[in-house]
């Protein structure tokens, strides 16, 4: 497959995925040098779509980013977990919750709000 043919296919697929190339505007297929119809028919099976919120499908070149709220600049720390998730790699995170006890209020004392001025 020639470089020119690959670049046309990549550009077309990026435009379709971005939603800027509509169905009526599909560009004609360019046949690469030395490519026969038999080779063009052998395409790998498309992967299952990744569904997001509201069953919206994530497009090619789409991304999911998990950012920790406790660090708004995680890229400055070498040992901080990276917010990138790659296909096939599991994502795990441990959250530690700490609970405490509040001493009970004394019985019989009324707490009043300050008067409005």
DRENPA-3360 file (N, C-alpha, C; in nm, 2 decimals, always signed):
BEGIN
1 = XXXXXXXX = +0.09/-0.12/+0.00/+0.00/+0.00/+0.00/+0.09/+0.12/+0.00 ~ +0.06/+0.22/-0.09/+0.15/+0.33/-0.10/+0.12/+0.43/+0.01 ~ +0.22/+0.52/+0.03/+0.20/+0.62/+0.14/+0.08/+0.72/+0.11 ~ +0.07/+0.75/-0.02/-0.04/+0.84/-0.06/-0.17/+0.78/-0.03 ~ -0.19/+0.65/-0.07/-0.32/+0.58/-0.04/-0.35/+0.58/+0.11 ~ -0.25/+0.55/+0.19/-0.27/+0.54/+0.33/-0.31/+0.68/+0.39 ~ -0.24/+0.78/+0.34/-0.28/+0.92/+0.40/-0.42/+0.96/+0.36 ~ -0.46/+0.92/+0.24/-0.60/+0.96/+0.20/-0.70/+0.88/+0.28;
9 = XXXXXXXX = -0.67/+0.75/+0.31/-0.76/+0.67/+0.39/-0.77/+0.72/+0.54 ~ -0.65/+0.76/+0.59/-0.64/+0.81/+0.73/-0.72/+0.94/+0.74 ~ -0.70/+1.03/+0.64/-0.76/+1.16/+0.64/-0.91/+1.14/+0.64 ~ -0.96/+1.06/+0.55/-1.10/+1.03/+0.53/-1.16/+0.98/+0.66 ~ -1.09/+0.88/+0.72/-1.15/+0.82/+0.84/-1.15/+0.92/+0.96 ~ -1.05/+1.01/+0.97/-1.05/+1.11/+1.07/-1.16/+1.21/+1.05 ~ -1.19/+1.25/+0.93/-1.30/+1.34/+0.90/-1.43/+1.27/+0.93 ~ -1.45/+1.15/+0.90/-1.58/+1.08/+0.93/-1.59/+1.07/+1.08;
17 = XXXXXXXX = -1.49/+1.03/+1.16/-1.50/+1.02/+1.30/-1.52/+1.15/+1.37 ~ -1.47/+1.26/+1.31/-1.49/+1.39/+1.37/-1.62/+1.45/+1.34 ~ -1.69/+1.38/+1.24/-1.83/+1.43/+1.21/-1.83/+1.54/+1.11 ~ -1.71/+1.57/+1.05/-1.70/+1.68/+0.95/-1.72/+1.63/+0.81 ~ -1.71/+1.50/+0.78/-1.73/+1.45/+0.65/-1.86/+1.37/+0.65 ~ -1.97/+1.42/+0.59/-2.10/+1.36/+0.59/-2.11/+1.25/+0.49 ~ -2.21/+1.16/+0.50/-2.23/+1.05/+0.41/-2.23/+1.09/+0.26 ~ -2.30/+1.20/+0.23/-2.31/+1.24/+0.10/-2.18/+1.29/+0.04;
25 = XXXXXXXX = -2.08/+1.32/+0.12/-1.96/+1.38/+0.08/-1.85/+1.27/+0.07 ~ -1.88/+1.15/+0.08/-1.78/+1.04/+0.09/-1.69/+1.05/-0.03 ~ -1.56/+1.06/-0.01/-1.47/+1.07/-0.12/-1.45/+0.94/-0.19 ~ -1.42/+0.94/-0.32/-1.40/+0.81/-0.39/-1.28/+0.74/-0.34 ~ -1.29/+0.61/-0.34/-1.18/+0.52/-0.30/-1.06/+0.54/-0.40 ~ -0.94/+0.54/-0.34/-0.82/+0.55/-0.43/-0.76/+0.41/-0.42 ~ -0.74/+0.35/-0.54/-0.68/+0.21/-0.54/-0.53/+0.23/-0.54 ~ -0.47/+0.17/-0.44/-0.32/+0.18/-0.43/-0.25/+0.09/-0.54;
33 = XXXXXXXX = -0.12/+0.12/-0.56/-0.05/+0.04/-0.66/-0.03/-0.10/-0.62 ~ -0.06/-0.19/-0.71/-0.04/-0.33/-0.68/-0.15/-0.39/-0.59 ~ -0.25/-0.32/-0.56/-0.36/-0.37/-0.47/-0.47/-0.43/-0.56 ~ -0.50/-0.55/-0.53/-0.61/-0.61/-0.61/-0.74/-0.62/-0.53 ~ -0.85/-0.66/-0.59/-0.97/-0.66/-0.51/-0.97/-0.77/-0.40 ~ -0.89/-0.88/-0.42/-0.89/-0.98/-0.32/-0.82/-0.93/-0.19 ~ -0.72/-0.85/-0.21/-0.65/-0.79/-0.09/-0.74/-0.69/-0.02 ~ -0.82/-0.62/-0.09/-0.91/-0.51/-0.04/-1.02/-0.58/+0.04;
41 = XXXXXXXX = -1.07/-0.70/+0.01/-1.18/-0.76/+0.08/-1.14/-0.82/+0.21 ~ -1.01/-0.84/+0.24/-0.96/-0.90/+0.36/-0.93/-0.79/+0.46 ~ -1.04/-0.75/+0.53/-1.03/-0.65/+0.64/-1.05/-0.71/+0.77 ~ -0.97/-0.67/+0.87/-0.99/-0.72/+1.00/-1.13/-0.68/+1.06 ~ -1.18/-0.77/+1.15/-1.31/-0.74/+1.21/-1.30/-0.61/+1.30 ~ -1.40/-0.53/+1.29/-1.40/-0.41/+1.37/-1.42/-0.44/+1.52 ~ -1.34/-0.37/+1.60/-1.36/-0.39/+1.75/-1.50/-0.35/+1.80 ~ -1.54/-0.40/+1.91/-1.67/-0.36/+1.97/-1.66/-0.22/+2.01;
49 = XXXXXXXX = -1.76/-0.14/+1.99/-1.76/+0.00/+2.03/-1.76/+0.02/+2.18 ~ -1.70/+0.12/+2.22/-1.69/+0.15/+2.37/-1.81/+0.25/+2.39 ~ -1.90/+0.21/+2.48/-2.01/+0.30/+2.51/-1.99/+0.38/+2.63 ~ -2.03/+0.50/+2.63/-2.01/+0.59/+2.74/-2.14/+0.63/+2.80 ~ -2.14/+0.75/+2.86/-2.26/+0.80/+2.93/-2.38/+0.81/+2.83 ~ -2.49/+0.77/+2.86/-2.61/+0.78/+2.78/-2.60/+0.69/+2.65 ~ -2.52/+0.58/+2.66/-2.49/+0.49/+2.55/-2.44/+0.56/+2.42 ~ -2.36/+0.67/+2.44/-2.30/+0.74/+2.33/-2.17/+0.66/+2.30;
57 = XXXXXXXX = -2.14/+0.64/+2.18/-2.02/+0.56/+2.13/-1.90/+0.65/+2.13 ~ -1.79/+0.61/+2.19/-1.67/+0.69/+2.18/-1.61/+0.66/+2.04 ~ -1.57/+0.77/+1.97/-1.52/+0.76/+1.84/-1.37/+0.73/+1.84 ~ -1.32/+0.69/+1.72/-1.18/+0.67/+1.70/-1.11/+0.81/+1.74 ~ -1.00/+0.81/+1.80/-0.93/+0.93/+1.85/-1.00/+0.99/+1.97 ~ -1.11/+0.93/+2.02/-1.17/+0.98/+2.14/-1.09/+0.94/+2.26 ~ -1.11/+1.01/+2.37/-1.03/+0.98/+2.49/-1.11/+0.99/+2.62 ~ -1.07/+0.92/+2.71/-1.13/+0.92/+2.85/-1.01/+0.96/+2.94;
65 = XXXXXXXX = -1.04/+1.06/+3.02/-0.93/+1.10/+3.11/-0.99/+1.10/+3.26 ~ -0.91/+1.04/+3.35/-0.94/+1.04/+3.49/-0.85/+1.13/+3.56 ~ -0.89/+1.23/+3.62/-0.81/+1.32/+3.69/-0.84/+1.32/+3.84 ~ -0.73/+1.31/+3.92/-0.75/+1.31/+4.06/-0.79/+1.45/+4.11 ~ -0.89/+1.45/+4.20/-0.93/+1.58/+4.25/-0.83/+1.64/+4.35 ~ -0.76/+1.55/+4.42/-0.67/+1.59/+4.52/-0.54/+1.66/+4.46 ~ -0.51/+1.62/+4.34/-0.40/+1.68/+4.27/-0.44/+1.74/+4.14 ~ -0.44/+1.87/+4.13/-0.48/+1.93/+4.00/-0.36/+1.94/+3.90;
73 = XXXXXXXX = -0.24/+1.90/+3.94/-0.13/+1.90/+3.85/-0.05/+1.77/+3.86 ~ -0.11/+1.66/+3.83/-0.05/+1.53/+3.85/+0.08/+1.51/+3.76 ~ +0.09/+1.58/+3.65/+0.20/+1.56/+3.56/+0.34/+1.61/+3.62 ~ +0.33/+1.69/+3.73/+0.45/+1.74/+3.80/+0.51/+1.64/+3.89 ~ +0.44/+1.53/+3.92/+0.49/+1.43/+4.02/+0.52/+1.30/+3.94 ~ +0.65/+1.25/+3.96/+0.69/+1.13/+3.89/+0.62/+1.01/+3.94 ~ +0.59/+1.00/+4.07/+0.53/+0.87/+4.12/+0.38/+0.88/+4.12 ~ +0.32/+0.99/+4.08/+0.18/+1.00/+4.08/+0.12/+0.91/+3.97;
81 = XXXXXXXX = +0.01/+0.84/+3.99/-0.05/+0.76/+3.89/-0.09/+0.85/+3.77 ~ -0.06/+0.80/+3.65/-0.09/+0.87/+3.53/-0.24/+0.86/+3.50 ~ -0.30/+0.96/+3.45/-0.44/+0.96/+3.42/-0.48/+0.90/+3.28 ~ -0.39/+0.81/+3.23/-0.41/+0.75/+3.10/-0.45/+0.61/+3.11 ~ -0.55/+0.57/+3.03/-0.60/+0.43/+3.03/-0.58/+0.38/+2.89 ~ -0.51/+0.27/+2.88/-0.48/+0.21/+2.75/-0.57/+0.09/+2.73 ~ -0.61/+0.06/+2.61/-0.70/-0.06/+2.58/-0.63/-0.19/+2.63 ~ -0.70/-0.27/+2.69/-0.65/-0.40/+2.74/-0.59/-0.39/+2.88;
89 = XXXXXXXX = -0.57/-0.28/+2.93/-0.51/-0.27/+3.07/-0.61/-0.23/+3.17 ~ -0.62/-0.30/+3.28/-0.72/-0.27/+3.38/-0.69/-0.14/+3.45 ~ -0.80/-0.08/+3.49/-0.79/+0.05/+3.57/-0.83/+0.01/+3.71 ~ -0.74/+0.04/+3.81/-0.78/+0.02/+3.95/-0.74/+0.14/+4.03 ~ -0.82/+0.16/+4.13/-0.79/+0.27/+4.22/-0.84/+0.24/+4.36 ~ -0.76/+0.27/+4.46/-0.80/+0.24/+4.60/-0.84/+0.38/+4.66 ~ -0.95/+0.38/+4.72/-1.00/+0.50/+4.79/-1.01/+0.46/+4.94 ~ -0.95/+0.54/+5.03/-0.96/+0.52/+5.17/-1.05/+0.62/+5.23;
97 = XXXXXXXX = -1.15/+0.57/+5.30/-1.24/+0.66/+5.37/-1.21/+0.66/+5.52 ~ -1.20/+0.78/+5.58/-1.18/+0.79/+5.72/-1.30/+0.85/+5.79 ~ -1.35/+0.78/+5.89/-1.46/+0.83/+5.97/-1.42/+0.85/+6.11 ~ -1.49/+0.95/+6.17/-1.47/+0.98/+6.31/-1.60/+1.00/+6.38 ~ -1.59/+1.02/+6.51/-1.71/+1.05/+6.59/-1.72/+1.19/+6.64 ~ -1.83/+1.25/+6.63/-1.85/+1.38/+6.68/-1.91/+1.37/+6.82 ~ -1.86/+1.44/+6.92/-1.91/+1.42/+7.06/-2.06/+1.48/+7.06 ~ -2.14/+1.41/+7.13/-2.28/+1.45/+7.14/-2.30/+1.59/+7.20;
105 = XXXXXXXX = -2.40/+1.66/+7.16/-2.43/+1.79/+7.22/-2.48/+1.77/+7.36 ~ -2.46/+1.87/+7.45/-2.51/+1.86/+7.58/-2.67/+1.88/+7.57 ~ -2.73/+1.80/+7.65/-2.88/+1.80/+7.65/-2.93/+1.92/+7.73 ~ -3.03/+1.99/+7.67/-3.09/+2.10/+7.74/-3.04/+2.23/+7.70 ~ -2.94/+2.24/+7.62/-2.89/+2.37/+7.58/-2.94/+2.40/+7.44 ~ -2.99/+2.52/+7.42/-3.05/+2.55/+7.29/-2.95/+2.64/+7.21 ~ -2.94/+2.60/+7.09/-2.85/+2.68/+7.00/-2.94/+2.77/+6.92 ~ -2.91/+2.90/+6.94/-2.99/+3.00/+6.86/-2.91/+3.07/+6.76;
113 = XXXXX = -2.98/+3.10/+6.65/-2.92/+3.17/+6.54/-2.91/+3.32/+6.58 ~ -2.81/+3.39/+6.53/-2.80/+3.53/+6.56/-2.92/+3.61/+6.50 ~ -2.96/+3.71/+6.57/-3.08/+3.79/+6.51/-3.04/+3.86/+6.38 ~ -3.14/+3.86/+6.29/-3.12/+3.93/+6.16/-3.13/+4.08/+6.18 ~ -3.04/+4.15/+6.12/-3.03/+4.30/+6.14/-3.08/+4.36/+6.01;
% end
